[in-house]
Amino acid sequence: MKFPTLAAALITLAPTAGLAEGMTLTSAGDRPHMAGSLETFTGTVNIAFLFPPTDPFAASAATVTFLPGARSAWHNHPGGQMLVITEGIGWTQERGGEKHIMRAGDVVWCPPGVDHWHGATDQTAVSHIAVQQAGEGGAVIWGEHVTDAEYLD
């Protein structure tokens, strides 16, 4: 089956219960933006919320921009997280694993319950769209800050 045919079939088979109430359009200027909390991020981080969980769609998303040297604290997502790198170059690491480079166009899958961090390199900024599924315990469980030694290793 060719991809366009498969996509059309999936759209046709998709549940339409959520459409009974009508579509919602939220303009970019109406979405909240905020600085990343010092409790969960190191450095300058800007968060632009894209959408909250909307029943029955239990995922939420935000565009997150990390300036050079900025990163998240260690954390995990009970329902998993997908990162779509949109600009720049950054790093990500699973606890106990190797640090990986993320570049614009890359997609990172963070499985449920896996401790990890992500952010900019020490020299370059990075932006990504983070999509996370709510799970038992919420969408994210935060841990301790990534130390400078862990970050630069």
N, C-alpha and C positions, 0 to 999 in steps of 0.2 A: 504494500500500500504506500503510495507516495505521501510525503509529509503534508502538502496542502489538503489532500483528501482526508488524512488522519485528523488534522486540525479541525476541519469542517465537521467531521463525525463527532469529535469530542465536544465541540461547541454545541452541536445538536443534542447530544446526550447529557450535557451539563444540567444540573438541577436548576429550576427556574423559580423555586419558592421564594427566594430573596428578592426577585424582581417584581413580585406582586405589589409591593409598596411603592415602587418607582425608583428610578436611579437617583443618586446624589452626586453632585459635582461640588467639590471644594476647591476654590481658587487658591493659587499659591500664596497670595497675600493674607489669606484667612487661616493658614496653618501656623501653629505655634513654633517658635524657634527658641533655643536656649543654649547657654554655655554648659559644657559638661561639668558635672559636680566634682569638686575636689575630693570627695569621698570615694569616687569610682573611676576617676581619670587623673592622669599626670599630664601637665602641660595644657596648652590651649586646644580645646575641642569644642566644636560648634555642632549642635544637633538641630536638624530641621525635620519635624515630624511629618510623615506622609499620610499615614492612616492608622487609626486605632483598630483593635479587634471589633468586628461588626458581625453579630450573630447572623448566620451560622459560620462565618469566616473568622476563625479564631487567631489569625495572624495579625501582626502589626508591623509597621515599617517606618524607617527614618533614614534620611541622608545624614551621614556623620562625616565631618571634616576634621582631620587631625593635622595641626601644624607641625613642622619638624620637631622631633623629640617628644611629641605627645603620644600617649597610648592609654588603653583601657587598663583597669585592674584585672587580675585573674577573675574569671567568671565562667559560668556555664548556663546553658539554656535547657530547662526540663523538656521542652518540645523541639529543640534544635534551632539552628540559625543558618541562614544563607546570606553570604556577603557578596555583593556584586560591586567590584571595584570600578569606579567611574572615572577617576582622575588620579594621576600621580603614581607614586611608588611607596609601598609600606611593608610592614613585617607582620607576621602572625606566627603564633607558636602554641602548640598543645603542651600541657604540663608534662615534663619529662621527655619531650621530643625536640627535634631540630627546629630552629627558626627558619621560616620560609619567606621569600620575597613575594609580594602581591603587586601586580601591575594593572593599569587600566585595561579593562576587558576580561580580567580573570574573575572566576567565581569560586568562592570558598564555602564548603559545607562543613558546619560544626555540628556533629551528631549530638543528640540529647545527652545531657549530663557530663559532657567532656569539658574539663577545665582548660581554658585557653585565654589568650589575650591577642589584641591586634591594635595597630596604630601606624603612625608615620615612621619613617626611618629617622636617624639622627640628622640627616641633611635634606630630606624631601618631605613635602606634605602629601597626604593621600585622602581621598574621599571615597566612601562606599555607601551603597544602599544596604541597610541591614534589615532583613525580614526574619522575624522570629514567631514561632508558633507558641501559644500559651500551653503550658503543661501543668502538672501537679507542682505547686510551689510558685506559679506565675510564669512570666516570660524570661526572667533572668535572676540568677542567684549570684550575688557579688561576693568576692573574696578579698584577699589582701592586695595591696599595690604591687606591681611588678617593680623589682628593685632596679637601680641603674646597672648593677652587675648582670642581672638576668637580661635586661633590655639590650645591653651592648655586647653580650657574649656571642 
